[in-house]
Amino acid sequence: MPLTETPGTEAVPDTRLRWWTELPLILLVYACYSAGRLLARGDVSGAVDHGLAILKIEKVLYLNAEHPLNRLFTDQAWIGVPADFWYASLHYLVTPAVLVWLFRSRALHYRAARTWLMTSTFMGLIGFTLLPTCPPRLLSASHGFVDTMAQYSSYGWWGGEASAPRGMGGMTNQYAAMPSLHVGWALWCGVMLWRYGRTRTTKVAAVAYPLITTIVVMGTANHYFLDAVAGAAVMGLGFLLAPYVSRAAERATAGVRARIATVSVASRATETSIVSGGCQTSAGEHIPRQRESRFPGGAEPSAAPTDAGDGAPAAAR
């Protein structure tokens, strides 16, 4: 981080936000998230077992809201089709939009919010790796779920493999259901809109967006209710850990700046030494463009007083 200095004050770190440093960072994190989802593909049988175990726990706890919602979305196309578009697109549009809004309008809060989102995302990636889970839509038909994304695929760009464009289903990990980052990211967006929005519209959106997203992920048979709960829990834990992550990043950045400053000072000292040694001249040498003296010793006598026009020296007058 560059230093800024004003006359009479000490140099302090320049903490201004710059989009050309933030954008690559966001893209790098998302690329790691996407690549991690692919690398975290577990065996299908294990993922199915995990999905059935979650479904069994929900039935014991009377939390099975997925079946009635899925039947509603399947029977009513006017609900199911918009829900599929909601699931396939808003996850990738609203979150970046909120980040840009914070960056431009709420710069003082941007870094903490961004760190919270990134920390929670990496924690979700750990969940995908340790607990690959088959979503309801991929269970056998005997479990009573219908894949609405496949049923209404003629309305959108997706095929029968999650929300990926047709022919690109192999580039996604369909068993990354636990936790639901659709719900987690929506919750983060809701908190940001609620805390920093100033209008009634943003307050309503802050509540509606995560709530509707939770309903959508269950109604489209992409997640269990406990997936949604886990997504919210991951965001909560990420919120608690984000300050520690920020401090660790600041210490690491300060260490890098200190090393760069040390190298810079040493480099300037070396250059000064080389220049000082190179400017010494030996006998008979002279600096270019310097006029040589015509008198021994290099010192020319001062000009003799002139006469006043009468031919006699000035001292004799």
Phi, psi and omega in degrees: 000125183294159180255145174242146184218138175240154182305131177084004179231162178279155177290135180234154179297139176277109187259015180294146178279142179228126185295330183285351171258327180287318184298312177299326179295314179297316180295323179295316179297317180293323178296319177297320179297313181294316179295322179296323177300322180288319182289339185271017180294118178266179178289147186296318182298319178295320179295320178295318178300318179296319179297316179294324178295318178297317180297322179294318179298318180297320180294322178295323182269005181057044181249012187282081178269350185294317184298307179298321178295317181296321177296320178298313181294328181286320184279330184248099182297329182292344173261316185295318182294309176301326179296321178294319176296320178302311182294321187280341189235314190297330178305325184261358181248314186291315182300310175299324180297319179293322177299315179296318178300315178297318182299319185274325189248339183228056187300328181295334183255355188297311186299316180296319180293317179296318179295321177300313181297315182293317180300314180294323180297316178294326176293322175298322177297323175298320178297318178300323183288315185279334185223069175300130188228132177282125178289163181304322185294340181262359174288162179298154184301337181297342180273356170085019179253146177240133178280101182291333177297321177286320182297320183253026184296336180292343181274340186229190183271350184277162176252223181260012182238087180058214183260012180290147176302155181305134179086356182243017180297332179291348181268006179239158175257103184283355181253021176261065184262338185241116001275170178273106176281346169302313179288319181299311179295322178297322178296318177300315178299318180298317179296317179297316180295321181291317184285322189245355175282148185245358182246164178294327180298316180293327178294318178295316179297325180299326180273318187289320186298306179294327180293312180294322179299319178299317178295318182296315184295331177278318181294329177276001179065031177267340181212155170274165177299320180292335172297317179295318178298318179295323177298318177294322180294320178299319178294323178296315178293322177298324177298320180289327184273340185304318178299322178292321177296319179297316180295320178297319179295321179295319178295318179296318179295319179297321178296319179294318179298320180296319179295318179297319179296320179297315179296321180295316179296316180297322179294318179294322179296319179296317180297319179298318179297318181293317181294317181298317181291330184280349184266358180283138181245148179261175182300134178092347179269155176216158180286135180307146179069004178271130182287133180283146179281142178269001183242148178300143178085350175083359182250127178267136178293154178292153184295138179290148179299142179263163179282169184264013180105356180256006177087349182259143177303154182295325182291336184273352183278000000 
